[in-house]
Amino acid sequence: MQAGPRLWVLPGTVDGRLGAEPEFPAFQPAVDGLEGYFAGSVIDCGAGVLGGLQQGVFATAHAQVLVAPCTANGAVSARCALDWFAGNGHADLISGRSSRWSRTPRTPRVNSNESGRR
């Protein structure tokens, strides 16, 4: 379904109901079929990374994005996730990766007098 002018979402549900998780050999050809229409795809593996589908996605991915809040707890959570990857045979997925932290203020403060002088 189209979620925006340049964003498509392929839900993993049927009529809002979760079904059985697909096996990677069935999933991969479906994703490969999208390559002719989309320059890139983002696959959310959710919290589970031990299943056959997630392992297949990790094995064939070109890049991984680990999302965590820009807080002390987020940094600890990200480190734990990276440690898990390294300790469970996925060190190749995280080697040579970089991270970027950004923070958007909850209430941006704009001083109209200051901005007019810049």
For each residue, the residues with C-beta under 8 A, 3 or more apart:
1: 8 9 10 11
2: 7 8 9
3: 7 8 9
4: 7
5:
6:
7: 2 3 4
8: 1 2 3 38
9: 1 2 3
10: 1
11: 1
12: 18
13: 16 17 18 19
14: 17 19
15:
16: 13
17: 13 14
18: 12 13
19: 13 14
20:
21: 51 53
22: 26 27 53
23: 26 27 52 53
24: 27 28 52 53 55 56 57
25: 28 29 56
26: 22 23 29 30
27: 22 23 24 30 31 53 56 57
28: 24 25 31 32 56 60
29: 25 26 32 33
30: 26 27 33 34
31: 27 28 34 35 41 43
32: 28 29 35
33: 29 30 36
34: 30 31 37 38 41
35: 31 32 38
36: 33
37: 34
38: 8 34 35 41
39:
40:
41: 31 34 38
42: 65
43: 31 57 61
44:
45: 48 49 54 57 58
46:
47:
48: 45 51 54
49: 45 54 55 58
50: 54 55
51: 21 48 54 55
52: 23 24 55 56
53: 21 22 23 24 27 56 57
54: 45 48 49 50 51 57 58
55: 24 49 50 51 52 58 59
56: 24 25 27 28 52 53 59 60
57: 24 27 43 45 53 54 60 61
58: 45 49 54 55 61 64 90 93
59: 55 56
60: 28 56 57
61: 43 57 58 64 93
62:
63:
64: 58 61 93 94 97
65: 42
66: 78 81 82 99
67:
68: 74 75 77 78 81
69: 73 74 77
70: 74 101 102 103
71: 74 75
72: 75 76
73: 69 76 77
74: 68 69 70 71 77 78
75: 68 71 72 78 79 101
76: 72 73 79 80
77: 68 69 73 74 80 81
78: 66 68 74 75 81 82 99
79: 75 76 82 83
80: 76 77 83 84
81: 66 68 77 78 84 85
82: 66 78 79 85 86 94
83: 79 80 86 87
84: 80 81 87 88
85: 81 82 88 90 91 93 94
86: 82 83 90 91 94
87: 83 84
88: 84 85
89:
90: 58 85 86 93 94
91: 85 86 94 95
92: 95
93: 58 61 64 85 90
94: 64 82 85 86 90 91 97
95: 91 92
96:
97: 64 94
98:
99: 66 78
100:
101: 70 75
102: 70
103: 70
104: 108
105: 108 109
106:
107:
108: 104 105
109: 105
110: 115
111: 114 115
112: 115 116
113: 116 117
114: 111 117 118
115: 110 111 112 118
116: 112 113
117: 113 114
118: 114 115
